[in-house]
Amino acid sequence: MKNTERNCVVIGGGIAGLTASIYLARAGLSVTLIEKTKTIGGRAKTEVMDGSYVNLGPHALYSKGKSLEILAELGISPKGNSPAIGGKVFYNDSPYNLPANPFSVLTSDLFSWRGKMELLRFFILLQTKKLKSNREISVDQWLHENIKDERVQKFILMLIRLSSYCNDPDRLRAEVAFKQLQLGKAIYVHNGWQSIIEELKEKAEKLGVIIQAGASVQQIKGKFPQFEVKLSNNKSIFTPYILSTASPNELRKFLQGYEIDAINELIPVRAACLDIVLNKTPNPTVSFALSMDQPLYFSNHSNVATLSDNQSHSVIHVMKYLSINEPRTDLKQELEQFLSRVQPGWEKHVISKRYLPNITVTNSMMKKQKNEMEQIPGLFIAGDWVGAEGMLVDSSFFSAKQAAMSIIELNEKMGV
Ligand SMILES: Cc1cc2nc3c(=O)[nH]c(=O)nc-3n(C[C@H](O)[C@H](O)[C@H](O)COP(=O)(O)OP(=O)(O)OC[C@H]3O[C@@H](n4cnc5c(N)ncnc54)[C@H](O)[C@@H]3O)c2cc1C
């Protein structure tokens, strides 16, 4: 088969595209993966900044999430560590120790006695998976109906932001939020998520996947079993199956000309991030902090994972979880001020600094899309806005595997 005629074209070289390519190639299909930027990785890219490996904002895998399960199936076990639970929490501008276990909840200055009892009850129900929520109920509504103490409400909201990255509690379903809170420990990966990308890439290439970076898909024409995938370098690839892992906006662009229902009800989750490498942390005793007053996050990932060639350097992530109605203002100063609360005098120790004002963390918090575009047989989709399982990268891994399996099954049936 010529390189211009493949069994499947995969669009996008992030986690979802690479994962799907491996499953497809393992089943014997010839696959070309097209990535529009010069380097693969998508939002899981890690930039090397003055000898430190810096993800695009704080990135953690969850010990009970789908990602590790699927990576294990692919023969990859990411190396990293879990942060010790603890740190600081800011409430009414004052710092408190972050209550991390039943004993520290009971001894915390943060809550009243009644609040402590309510929070402990919440944790027990969460751990025993007995938290009940009607399918459609939002986080806001659930908290309003089930938690009386206002501080406990704010504390639970803060934990939900931490695990889901979502700051729209009136839209996020309580059921989805609780599942995120049950995903176990966070894992920070040594040398950043690029190390996972490199392993996926190596596996894909060994199986014969052609990875073409630096060319974007401009347009799709034709129909199953003969699609034409037109690229920005004026070349075309002909294929019976297409698997797109591009964002919904990109997908709409290259599907112009097809009758498709609008991709509705997508609510993207966004964040503003300040990623900094310091040669010294002024306050080494605090490596993690959250705010209950504002949706703010601080973490020194180097305290947990190896992220710099020079062991004394620290990779710090400061982030604001953005709500859908967040005004488009410059948030850099707010992030820097929060960093000053936790690490006063950090400015003197900066080696590298990057500000991401409005990055898409996940393409949608509500995921209703099926893997196959019903109006265009042969065209499949995957990513963190597709499928019924998980959020964030768990849904990218899971939907990628599901879409690849659907193509393999269909191909066996059709014998194309
Ligand atoms: C600040 C931040 C923090 C995060 N933290 C976490 C975390 O802690 N835990 C977690 O689970 N997840 C986290 N995530 C989410 C996680 O990074 C993403 O869910 C995951 O990387 C998405 O992978 P993907 O392959 O689905 O999409 P992407 O990585 O977006 O890949 C899609 C690819 O398609 C390419 N593309 C688009 N259009 C075209 C075209 N026309 N032609 C060719 N190629 C195209 C793009 O360039 C891109 O490389 C975080 C994300 C951010 C931004």
The ligand as a Gaussian input file, in Angstrom:
#p B3LYP/6-31G(d) Opt

LIG

0 1
 C       -3.018000      23.530000      32.431000
 C       -3.437000      22.109000      32.217000
 C       -3.382000      21.210000      33.262000
 C       -3.820000      19.893000      33.084000
 N       -3.713000      19.015000      34.115000
 C       -4.169000      17.759000      33.978000
 C       -4.067000      16.834000      35.052000
 O       -3.518000      17.133000      36.101000
 N       -4.591000      15.593000      34.884000
 C       -5.209000      15.216000      33.717000
 O       -5.691000      14.087000      33.628000
 N       -5.286000      16.064000      32.670000
 C       -4.782000      17.319000      32.771000
 N       -4.850000      18.193000      31.722000
 C       -5.563000      17.767000      30.512000
 C       -4.694000      16.951000      29.565000
 O       -3.496000      17.647000      29.276000
 C       -5.492000      16.745000      28.279000
 O       -6.756000      16.173000      28.589000
 C       -4.808000      15.812000      27.286000
 O       -3.444000      16.132000      27.130000
 C       -5.557000      15.927000      25.965000
 O       -4.996000      15.060000      25.008000
 P       -5.686000      14.913000      23.581000
 O       -4.813000      14.074000      22.749000
 O       -7.093000      14.488000      23.756000
 O       -5.782000      16.403000      23.006000
 P       -4.588000      17.386000      22.584000
 O       -3.431000      17.190000      23.478000
 O       -5.181000      18.740000      22.506000
 O       -4.170000      16.868000      21.141000
 C       -4.857000      17.228000      19.963000
 C       -3.807000      17.426000      18.888000
 O       -4.467000      17.635000      17.632000
 C       -3.694000      18.551000      16.889000
 N       -4.550000      19.120000      15.836000
 C       -5.594000      19.963000      15.991000
 N       -6.122000      20.274000      14.797000
 C       -5.409000      19.604000      13.860000
 C       -5.467000      19.533000      12.436000
 N       -6.375000      20.222000      11.723000
 N       -4.566000      18.753000      11.789000
 C       -3.627000      18.047000      12.489000
 N       -3.524000      18.099000      13.847000
 C       -4.405000      18.862000      14.519000
 C       -3.262000      19.569000      17.940000
 O       -2.150000      20.331000      17.517000
 C       -2.942000      18.656000      19.130000
 O       -1.580000      18.282000      19.157000
 C       -4.355000      19.485000      31.838000
 C       -4.366000      20.387000      30.769000
 C       -3.898000      21.678000      30.945000
 C       -3.900000      22.617000      29.786000

